[in-house]
């Protein structure tokens, strides 16, 4: 090979190395593992997909978007994580705590972005929100539990107890219930707890809790979310209102809910994924709590229970279902 050809080859190699990912012919590969299908997490995934499109990564053009759900089973989440790691995508995304934990345990080299995770430090995904691990960062959806309890108290000024059903096997649920205990204690309320290790247990646990509490708090627990109709049904039977930790519970019959717009959480997650695809290092992307919260009121559900929603709540509501 003559000198001019060598110089041309070197020039081409340098150009390839300096060319941004988006300008190259390669297709970006993003693999998404979701613990279970329910409205909040599905909205997160759709927001991620739409957010990536807005950033220039479109499925079917320059984006390969793989997705699997574990159907609520952490063991299946582990299998999905191993499969995805073997396929060597550019970025892995874990939607909800168990799926994120499985991905983080499966690789130390492929970037992992967690999202819709309540307590990433407590779940041992990262050690510090400001200083993410070598290959792990993302978004927390830590619920404003104290505000949820205050909302319940505003709706039912004379309440003395609040009930909750949760899965003690989910780190995020345990963290939320601990926050609930603290917030309820500050309001002088007793907490009535029921546990459900799987979706099929939620309704029966809710029936017991509803018989002993003035209202039921539905946290952003994946097991509860996947069986929210059963929980609301049990509460309605006992003529007790459900206060939701997510606005996605409102169409299912929660009377009031304060929470994130999970579609927007997905859009915010896309910022992380796109940055990584564009060559950013994980170390430059601190983990953070998602931005934004909405107050939703279900007047129809309130009327069904004979509850009058204070005008002050209606005035603050982002959405009101009639």
C-alpha positions as CSV (number, residue, x, y, z in Angstrom):
1,X,0.0,0.0,0.0
2,X,1.4,3.4,-0.9
3,X,1.8,6.4,1.5
4,X,-1.3,8.2,0.1
5,X,-3.5,5.2,0.7
6,X,-2.2,4.8,4.2
7,X,-2.9,8.4,4.9
8,X,-6.4,8.0,3.5
9,X,-7.0,4.9,5.7
10,X,-5.8,6.8,8.8
11,X,-8.0,9.7,7.9
12,X,-11.1,7.5,7.5
13,X,-10.4,5.7,10.8
14,X,-10.1,9.0,12.6
15,X,-13.3,10.3,11.1
16,X,-15.2,7.1,12.2
17,X,-13.9,7.4,15.7
18,X,-14.9,11.1,16.0
19,X,-18.3,10.7,14.3
20,X,-21.3,10.9,16.7
21,X,-23.4,7.8,17.0
22,X,-26.4,9.5,15.4
23,X,-24.4,10.3,12.2
24,X,-23.3,6.7,11.7
25,X,-25.1,4.0,9.8
26,X,-25.3,1.7,12.8
27,X,-28.6,1.1,14.6
28,X,-28.7,2.0,18.3
29,X,-29.8,-1.0,20.4
30,X,-31.8,-0.4,23.6
31,X,-33.2,-3.3,25.6
32,X,-36.0,-2.7,28.1
33,X,-36.9,-5.1,31.0
34,X,-40.2,-4.3,32.8
35,X,-41.3,-6.1,35.9
36,X,-45.0,-6.2,35.1
37,X,-47.5,-4.6,32.8
38,X,-49.8,-2.0,34.4
39,X,-50.8,1.5,33.3
40,X,-48.0,3.5,35.1
41,X,-45.1,1.3,33.9
42,X,-46.6,0.9,30.4
43,X,-46.8,4.7,30.2
44,X,-43.2,5.0,31.3
45,X,-42.1,2.7,28.5
46,X,-44.2,4.6,25.9
47,X,-42.7,7.9,27.2
48,X,-39.2,6.4,26.8
49,X,-39.9,5.4,23.2
50,X,-41.5,8.7,22.3
51,X,-38.7,10.6,24.1
52,X,-36.0,8.7,22.2
53,X,-37.8,9.6,18.9
54,X,-37.8,13.2,19.8
55,X,-34.0,12.9,20.4
56,X,-33.5,11.4,16.9
57,X,-33.7,7.7,17.7
58,X,-36.7,6.2,15.9
59,X,-37.7,2.5,16.1
60,X,-37.5,0.9,12.7
61,X,-35.1,3.5,11.4
62,X,-32.0,3.9,13.6
63,X,-33.3,2.3,16.8
64,X,-33.7,-1.4,17.7
65,X,-36.0,-1.4,20.8
66,X,-36.3,-4.8,22.5
67,X,-38.8,-5.2,25.3
68,X,-39.8,-8.0,27.7
69,X,-41.9,-8.2,30.8
70,X,-41.4,-10.5,33.7
71,X,-45.1,-10.7,34.5
72,X,-44.4,-9.8,38.1
73,X,-41.9,-12.6,38.7
74,X,-38.4,-11.5,39.8
75,X,-37.0,-14.9,38.7
76,X,-38.2,-14.3,35.2
77,X,-36.7,-10.8,35.4
78,X,-33.3,-12.4,36.1
79,X,-33.7,-14.6,33.0
80,X,-34.6,-11.6,30.9
81,X,-31.6,-9.7,32.2
82,X,-29.2,-12.6,31.3
83,X,-30.7,-12.8,27.8
84,X,-30.5,-9.1,27.2
85,X,-26.9,-8.9,28.4
86,X,-26.0,-11.8,26.1
87,X,-27.4,-9.8,23.2
88,X,-25.1,-6.9,24.0
89,X,-27.3,-3.8,23.5
90,X,-25.9,-0.3,23.8
91,X,-28.1,0.6,26.8
92,X,-30.2,-1.5,29.1
93,X,-33.3,0.0,30.8
94,X,-34.9,-1.5,33.9
95,X,-38.5,-0.3,34.6
96,X,-39.3,-0.7,38.3
97,X,-37.0,-2.0,41.1
98,X,-36.9,-5.8,40.5
99,X,-36.1,-5.5,36.8
100,X,-33.5,-2.9,37.5
101,X,-31.9,-5.1,40.2
102,X,-31.7,-8.0,37.8
103,X,-30.0,-6.0,35.1
104,X,-27.5,-4.4,37.5
105,X,-26.6,-7.9,38.8
106,X,-26.2,-9.2,35.3
107,X,-23.6,-6.8,34.0
108,X,-20.8,-4.5,35.1
109,X,-20.0,-3.2,31.6
110,X,-23.2,-2.3,29.7
111,X,-24.8,1.0,30.8
112,X,-28.0,0.4,32.8
113,X,-30.6,3.1,33.2
114,X,-33.2,2.4,35.9
115,X,-36.5,4.2,36.0
116,X,-39.7,4.2,38.1
117,X,-37.6,3.0,41.1
118,X,-38.6,4.3,44.5
119,X,-35.4,4.0,46.4
120,X,-32.4,3.2,44.2
121,X,-29.9,3.5,47.1
122,X,-32.0,1.2,49.4
123,X,-32.4,-1.2,46.5
124,X,-28.6,-1.3,46.2
125,X,-28.7,-0.2,42.5
126,X,-26.3,2.7,43.3
127,X,-24.5,3.9,46.5
128,X,-25.0,7.6,46.0
129,X,-27.5,9.5,43.8
130,X,-24.9,12.2,43.0
131,X,-22.2,9.7,42.2
132,X,-23.6,6.8,40.2
133,X,-21.9,3.5,39.9
134,X,-19.6,2.7,37.0
135,X,-22.4,1.6,34.7
136,X,-25.6,2.5,36.5
137,X,-27.7,5.6,36.8
138,X,-31.4,6.7,36.3
139,X,-34.6,8.1,37.8
140,X,-36.4,7.6,41.1
141,X,-40.1,8.0,41.4
142,X,-40.0,8.4,45.2
143,X,-43.6,9.1,46.1
144,X,-44.5,12.1,48.3
145,X,-46.0,9.9,50.9
146,X,-46.4,12.6,53.5
147,X,-48.5,14.6,51.0
148,X,-50.6,11.5,50.3
149,X,-51.4,11.1,54.0
150,X,-52.2,14.8,54.2
151,X,-54.5,14.4,51.2
152,X,-56.3,11.6,52.9
153,X,-56.7,13.7,56.0
154,X,-58.0,16.6,54.0
155,X,-60.6,14.3,52.3
156,X,-61.6,12.7,55.7
157,X,-60.8,15.2,58.5
158,X,-62.1,12.8,61.2
159,X,-60.2,9.7,60.1
160,X,-58.1,7.9,62.7
161,X,-56.6,5.1,60.7
162,X,-55.2,4.4,57.2
163,X,-54.8,1.0,55.6
164,X,-52.2,-0.2,53.2
165,X,-51.6,-3.4,51.2
166,X,-48.1,-4.1,50.0
167,X,-45.6,-6.8,48.9
168,X,-42.9,-7.1,51.6
169,X,-40.7,-8.8,48.9
170,X,-40.4,-5.5,47.0
171,X,-37.7,-3.2,48.3
172,X,-39.6,-0.2,46.9
173,X,-42.8,-1.2,48.7
174,X,-41.0,-1.6,52.0
175,X,-39.5,1.8,51.7
176,X,-42.9,3.4,51.0
177,X,-44.6,1.7,53.9
178,X,-41.8,2.9,56.2
179,X,-42.5,6.5,54.9
180,X,-46.2,5.9,55.4
181,X,-45.7,4.9,59.1
182,X,-43.7,8.1,59.7
183,X,-46.2,10.4,57.9
184,X,-49.2,8.7,59.6
185,X,-47.6,9.0,63.1
186,X,-47.0,12.7,62.4
187,X,-50.8,13.1,61.7
188,X,-51.8,11.0,64.7
189,X,-53.1,8.1,62.5
190,X,-52.9,4.4,63.0
191,X,-51.6,2.3,60.1
192,X,-53.4,-1.0,59.3
193,X,-51.1,-3.2,57.2
194,X,-51.8,-6.1,54.9
195,X,-49.3,-8.0,52.8
196,X,-49.6,-9.6,49.4
197,X,-46.8,-11.6,47.9
198,X,-48.5,-11.9,44.5
199,X,-51.3,-10.1,42.6
200,X,-53.8,-12.8,43.4
201,X,-53.4,-12.0,47.2
202,X,-54.2,-8.3,46.9
203,X,-58.0,-8.4,47.0
204,X,-58.3,-10.7,50.0
205,X,-55.6,-8.6,51.9
206,X,-57.5,-5.4,51.0
207,X,-60.8,-6.9,52.3
208,X,-59.2,-7.4,55.8
209,X,-57.5,-4.0,55.8
210,X,-60.6,-2.2,54.6
211,X,-62.6,-3.7,57.5
212,X,-60.2,-2.1,60.0
213,X,-59.2,1.3,58.4
214,X,-61.0,4.5,57.5
215,X,-59.3,4.7,54.1
216,X,-56.9,2.6,52.0
217,X,-53.6,4.0,50.6
218,X,-52.6,2.4,47.4
219,X,-48.8,2.8,47.0
220,X,-46.7,2.5,43.8
221,X,-46.1,-1.1,44.6
222,X,-45.9,-3.2,41.5
223,X,-47.9,-6.1,43.0
224,X,-50.7,-3.7,44.1
225,X,-50.7,-1.8,40.8
226,X,-51.2,-5.0,38.8
227,X,-54.2,-5.8,40.9
228,X,-55.6,-2.4,41.6
229,X,-59.1,-3.3,40.5
230,X,-59.3,-5.9,43.2
231,X,-58.1,-3.5,45.9
232,X,-60.5,-0.8,44.8
233,X,-63.3,-3.4,44.7
234,X,-62.6,-4.6,48.2
235,X,-62.5,-1.0,49.5
236,X,-65.8,-0.1,47.8
237,X,-67.4,-3.1,49.3
238,X,-66.4,-1.8,52.7
239,X,-67.5,1.8,51.7
240,X,-63.9,3.0,52.2
241,X,-62.1,5.4,49.8
242,X,-58.8,4.6,48.1
243,X,-56.1,7.3,48.1
244,X,-53.7,6.6,45.2
245,X,-49.9,7.0,45.2
246,X,-50.2,7.2,41.4
247,X,-52.7,9.1,39.3
248,X,-53.0,6.0,37.1
249,X,-55.2,4.6,39.9
250,X,-58.0,7.2,39.3
251,X,-59.7,5.4,36.3
252,X,-59.8,2.2,38.4
253,X,-61.8,4.0,41.1
254,X,-59.4,5.7,43.5
255,X,-61.1,8.8,44.9
256,X,-58.0,11.0,45.0
257,X,-54.4,10.5,43.9
258,X,-51.3,12.6,43.9
259,X,-48.4,11.3,41.8
260,X,-46.2,11.5,38.8
261,X,-47.2,11.5,35.2
262,X,-45.4,8.3,34.3
263,X,-45.4,9.1,30.7
264,X,-43.3,12.1,31.5
265,X,-41.0,10.0,33.7
266,X,-40.4,7.9,30.5
267,X,-39.6,11.0,28.5
268,X,-37.2,12.1,31.2
269,X,-35.6,8.6,31.1
270,X,-35.1,9.1,27.4
271,X,-32.7,12.0,28.2
272,X,-30.4,9.5,30.0
273,X,-30.6,6.9,27.3
274,X,-30.0,9.3,24.4
275,X,-27.1,10.9,26.3
276,X,-25.4,7.5,26.6
277,X,-26.1,6.7,23.0
278,X,-24.4,10.0,22.1
279,X,-21.3,9.0,23.9
280,X,-21.8,10.5,27.4
281,X,-20.2,8.5,30.3
282,X,-22.5,7.3,33.1
283,X,-20.3,9.1,35.6
284,X,-21.4,12.4,34.0
285,X,-25.1,11.6,34.6
286,X,-26.1,11.7,38.3
287,X,-29.3,9.8,39.3
288,X,-32.2,12.0,40.3
289,X,-35.8,12.1,41.4
290,X,-38.2,12.6,38.5
291,X,-39.8,16.0,38.1
292,X,-43.5,16.8,38.4
293,X,-46.6,15.7,40.2
294,X,-50.3,15.8,39.5
295,X,-53.4,15.9,41.8
296,X,-56.3,13.9,40.4
297,X,-59.8,13.7,41.8
298,X,-62.5,11.1,40.9
299,X,-65.8,12.7,41.8
300,X,-67.8,9.7,40.5
301,X,-66.0,7.4,42.9
302,X,-66.5,9.9,45.8
303,X,-70.2,10.2,45.1
304,X,-70.5,6.4,45.0
305,X,-69.2,6.3,48.6
306,X,-71.2,9.3,49.7
307,X,-68.1,11.5,50.1
308,X,-68.1,15.2,49.5
309,X,-64.8,16.4,48.1
310,X,-63.7,19.7,49.6
311,X,-63.7,22.6,47.2
312,X,-60.1,23.4,48.1
313,X,-59.0,20.0,46.7
314,X,-61.0,20.5,43.5
315,X,-59.5,23.9,43.0
316,X,-55.9,22.4,43.3
317,X,-56.7,19.4,41.1
318,X,-54.9,18.9,37.8
319,X,-57.6,16.7,36.6
320,X,-61.2,15.9,37.8
321,X,-63.1,12.9,36.7
322,X,-66.9,13.4,36.8
